[in-house]
Amino acid sequence: MIIEDKTFVSIKYELRFDSAENDVVEKTTDDNPLSFIVGTGKMMPAFEQKLLNLKIKDNFNFILKPEEAYGMHNPEGIMNLSIEVFM
């Protein structure tokens, strides 16, 4: 089976900041994979694009540039909120 638009996928991955040698930022496991349907807008388009045409059990490794993901860090976009807001 090949991953294409509207394919349900479950993947296990490690997300690292900046390079393959850096610390793991996020990691899924066999027991808790990332599952979604490709092409439904749940994931970043560039991320889904990198998965297209992979087959079951394929290993993959790719880099997303900030502009392909959440964008560059913007200190003006940070807000400090009181904990009471969440209660």
TASUL-V331723 format. One record per backbone hydrogen bond with DSSP energy under -0.5 kcal/mol. CO is the residue of the C=O (numbers start at 1). NH is the residue of the N-H. If there is no record, write none. Layout:
# TASUL-V331723
co	nh
CO	NH
CO	NH
This chain:
# TASUL-V331723
co	nh
1	56
3	53
4	7
7	9
7	38
9	36
11	34
13	28
14	16
15	25
15	26
16	18
17	19
19	22
23	17
26	15
32	29
33	35
34	11
36	9
36	38
37	40
38	6
44	48
45	49
46	50
47	51
48	51
48	52
51	54
54	3
55	58
65	68
65	69
66	69
66	71
68	46
74	77
75	78
79	81
82	85
83	86
84	87
